[in-house]
């Protein structure tokens, strides 16, 4: 049995909506993701997908329950330790890329490693070059995001997510802003990386066609996981 890269046990999340009343968005989530798994997180708008992804991505803390990333319980880590764990174990791909417009594709891909190490080195540049070549952009190293198509920008974002070789990538609607042909290409690229490198992917998507091509579909409805 593959080891687990992600475990959630009884996770709940509530928000104070400006009154003494708290609204619970997630209701006792139990979820596990195996190392190397390629899973889709689906559900209607308002079901709690974004909240769940923020908790898994260590961007928010649960109200109750336990979260373990690569076997490490994260609930009681301070902010510095949380940031360090996030930087070492998680990559992120978003619908709208969030590339830094003033930097080249190569510089954008190097950025997570630069932030983690606090200094530049040749190995960092070599890995960024290799990753951009791997996603089909070996001839676009010096181009800035404005000179790239939407699909090319998303390829840069995938390369950036893999910069520190994280065991898991969280992708929030990574094909939602692309035409169907480009969406298929981006999905196929993530699937290739998953199979070749063994990186686990958890992909939030509204595209049932793409979700059906994942190893598993995890359905969230009204803040609860449906079997």
C-alpha positions as CSV (number, residue, x, y, z in Angstrom):
1,X,0.0,0.0,0.0
2,X,1.3,3.4,-1.0
3,X,2.2,5.8,1.9
4,X,-0.1,8.7,2.4
5,X,1.0,12.2,1.5
6,X,-2.2,13.8,2.9
7,X,-4.5,12.9,5.8
8,X,-7.5,14.8,7.2
9,X,-9.3,13.5,10.2
10,X,-12.6,15.1,11.4
11,X,-11.7,18.5,9.9
12,X,-14.1,21.3,10.4
13,X,-14.0,25.0,9.4
14,X,-16.2,27.8,10.7
15,X,-16.2,31.5,9.9
16,X,-17.5,34.4,11.9
17,X,-19.6,36.4,9.5
18,X,-19.5,39.7,11.4
19,X,-21.9,38.6,14.2
20,X,-21.4,36.4,17.2
21,X,-22.8,33.6,15.1
22,X,-20.3,31.3,13.4
23,X,-21.1,29.5,10.2
24,X,-19.6,26.1,9.7
25,X,-18.5,25.5,6.1
26,X,-16.8,22.1,6.4
27,X,-18.4,19.4,8.5
28,X,-16.0,16.7,9.8
29,X,-14.0,16.0,6.7
30,X,-12.1,12.6,6.6
31,X,-9.8,12.3,3.5
32,X,-6.6,10.6,2.6
33,X,-4.5,11.0,-0.6
34,X,-1.8,8.4,-1.4
35,X,1.7,9.4,-2.5
36,X,1.6,9.6,-6.3
37,X,-2.2,9.7,-6.5
38,X,-3.9,11.8,-9.2
39,X,-7.3,12.9,-7.8
40,X,-10.1,15.3,-8.7
41,X,-12.0,17.3,-6.1
42,X,-15.4,18.1,-7.6
43,X,-18.6,19.7,-6.3
44,X,-21.0,22.6,-7.0
45,X,-20.1,26.2,-6.3
46,X,-20.4,26.9,-2.6
47,X,-19.8,23.3,-1.6
48,X,-16.6,24.2,0.3
49,X,-13.9,23.2,-2.3
50,X,-11.9,26.4,-2.0
51,X,-12.0,26.3,1.8
52,X,-10.9,22.7,1.8
53,X,-8.0,23.5,-0.6
54,X,-6.9,26.4,1.5
55,X,-6.7,24.2,4.6
56,X,-4.8,21.5,2.7
57,X,-2.5,24.2,1.3
58,X,-1.8,25.4,4.8
59,X,-3.2,28.8,3.9
60,X,-5.8,28.6,6.7
61,X,-6.2,26.6,9.9
62,X,-9.1,24.3,10.7
63,X,-11.5,25.0,13.5
64,X,-11.3,21.4,14.6
65,X,-9.7,18.1,13.4
66,X,-6.3,17.0,12.3
67,X,-4.3,17.6,9.1
68,X,-1.2,15.6,8.3
69,X,1.1,16.4,5.3
70,X,3.8,13.8,4.5
71,X,3.1,12.3,7.9
72,X,3.6,15.5,9.9
73,X,0.7,16.9,11.9
74,X,0.4,20.6,11.1
75,X,-2.3,21.8,13.4
76,X,0.0,23.1,16.1
77,X,2.8,24.4,14.0
78,X,3.7,28.1,14.3
79,X,3.5,30.3,11.2
80,X,7.2,30.0,10.4
81,X,7.1,26.2,10.6
82,X,3.9,26.2,8.6
83,X,5.5,28.4,5.9
84,X,8.6,26.1,5.8
85,X,6.5,22.9,5.4
86,X,4.3,24.5,2.7
87,X,7.4,25.6,0.8
88,X,9.0,22.1,0.9
89,X,6.0,19.8,0.3
90,X,3.4,21.7,-1.7
91,X,3.2,23.2,-5.2
92,X,0.3,25.3,-6.4
93,X,-1.3,25.9,-9.8
94,X,-4.1,28.4,-10.1
95,X,-6.7,29.2,-12.8
96,X,-5.1,32.7,-13.4
97,X,-1.5,31.7,-13.3
98,X,-0.3,34.5,-10.9
99,X,3.0,34.8,-12.7
100,X,5.1,37.9,-11.9
101,X,4.8,40.1,-15.0
102,X,8.1,41.9,-14.6
103,X,10.1,38.6,-14.6
104,X,10.9,36.2,-17.4
105,X,9.5,32.6,-17.5
106,X,12.9,31.3,-16.2
107,X,12.9,33.8,-13.3
108,X,9.3,32.9,-12.4
109,X,10.1,29.3,-12.2
110,X,13.2,29.9,-10.1
111,X,11.3,32.1,-7.6
112,X,10.0,29.4,-5.2
113,X,13.5,27.9,-4.8
114,X,15.0,31.4,-4.4
115,X,12.5,32.1,-1.6
116,X,13.2,28.8,0.1
117,X,17.0,29.1,-0.1
118,X,17.3,32.8,0.2
119,X,20.1,33.0,-2.4
120,X,20.7,32.3,-6.1
121,X,22.8,29.4,-7.3
122,X,23.4,27.6,-10.6
123,X,21.6,24.4,-9.7
124,X,18.4,26.5,-9.2
125,X,18.8,27.9,-12.7
126,X,19.6,24.5,-14.2
127,X,16.4,22.9,-12.7
128,X,14.2,25.8,-13.9
129,X,15.6,25.4,-17.4
130,X,15.0,21.7,-17.3
131,X,11.5,22.1,-16.0
132,X,10.6,24.7,-18.8
133,X,12.0,22.3,-21.3
134,X,9.9,19.5,-19.8
135,X,6.7,21.5,-20.2
136,X,7.6,22.4,-23.8
137,X,8.9,25.9,-23.3
138,X,12.7,25.4,-23.6
139,X,12.8,28.2,-26.2
140,X,10.8,30.7,-24.1
141,X,13.1,31.1,-21.1
142,X,13.6,34.8,-21.6
143,X,10.0,35.7,-22.4
144,X,7.9,37.6,-20.0
145,X,4.3,36.4,-19.3
146,X,2.7,39.1,-21.5
147,X,4.5,37.6,-24.5
148,X,3.0,34.1,-23.8
149,X,-0.4,32.6,-24.6
150,X,-2.7,31.5,-21.8
151,X,-1.7,27.9,-22.3
152,X,2.0,28.8,-22.3
153,X,1.5,30.8,-19.1
154,X,-0.1,27.8,-17.4
155,X,2.8,25.6,-18.5
156,X,5.2,28.1,-16.8
157,X,2.9,27.9,-13.7
158,X,3.2,24.1,-13.7
159,X,7.0,24.3,-14.0
160,X,7.0,26.8,-11.1
161,X,4.9,24.4,-8.9
162,X,7.5,21.7,-9.4
163,X,10.5,23.9,-8.8
164,X,11.3,22.5,-5.3
165,X,10.2,18.9,-6.3
166,X,7.2,18.8,-3.9
167,X,5.6,15.5,-3.2
168,X,2.1,17.1,-3.9
169,X,0.7,19.7,-6.2
170,X,-2.7,21.4,-5.5
171,X,-4.3,22.7,-8.7
172,X,-7.3,25.0,-8.4
173,X,-9.3,25.0,-11.7
174,X,-6.0,24.9,-13.7
175,X,-7.9,24.6,-17.0
176,X,-10.8,26.8,-16.2
177,X,-9.6,29.7,-18.2
178,X,-8.5,27.7,-21.3
179,X,-10.2,26.5,-24.4
180,X,-11.0,22.7,-24.5
181,X,-8.0,21.8,-26.7
182,X,-5.5,23.7,-24.5
183,X,-7.2,22.3,-21.4
184,X,-6.6,18.8,-22.7
185,X,-3.0,19.6,-23.3
186,X,-2.5,21.0,-19.8
187,X,-4.3,18.1,-18.2
188,X,-2.2,15.7,-20.2
189,X,1.0,17.4,-19.1
190,X,0.0,17.2,-15.4
191,X,-0.8,13.5,-15.9
192,X,2.5,12.8,-17.6
193,X,4.4,14.4,-14.7
194,X,2.3,12.5,-12.2
195,X,3.2,9.2,-13.9
196,X,6.8,9.9,-14.6
197,X,7.9,11.7,-11.4
198,X,5.4,10.4,-9.0
199,X,4.1,13.8,-7.8
200,X,0.6,13.5,-6.3
201,X,-2.0,15.9,-7.7
202,X,-5.2,17.1,-6.2
203,X,-7.1,19.0,-8.9
204,X,-10.2,21.1,-8.3
205,X,-12.3,21.1,-11.5
206,X,-15.8,21.7,-12.8
207,X,-14.9,19.8,-15.9
208,X,-16.5,16.3,-15.4
209,X,-14.8,15.0,-18.6
210,X,-11.3,15.8,-17.1
211,X,-12.3,14.6,-13.6
212,X,-13.3,11.3,-15.1
213,X,-9.7,10.7,-16.3
214,X,-8.3,11.0,-12.8
215,X,-7.5,8.0,-10.6
216,X,-10.3,9.1,-8.2
217,X,-13.1,11.6,-7.9
218,X,-13.7,13.1,-4.5
219,X,-17.1,14.8,-4.3
220,X,-17.8,17.6,-1.9
221,X,-21.4,18.5,-1.3
222,X,-22.6,21.0,1.3
223,X,-19.4,20.8,3.2
224,X,-19.2,17.0,3.4
225,X,-17.5,14.3,1.4
226,X,-19.9,12.1,-0.5
227,X,-18.9,8.5,-1.0
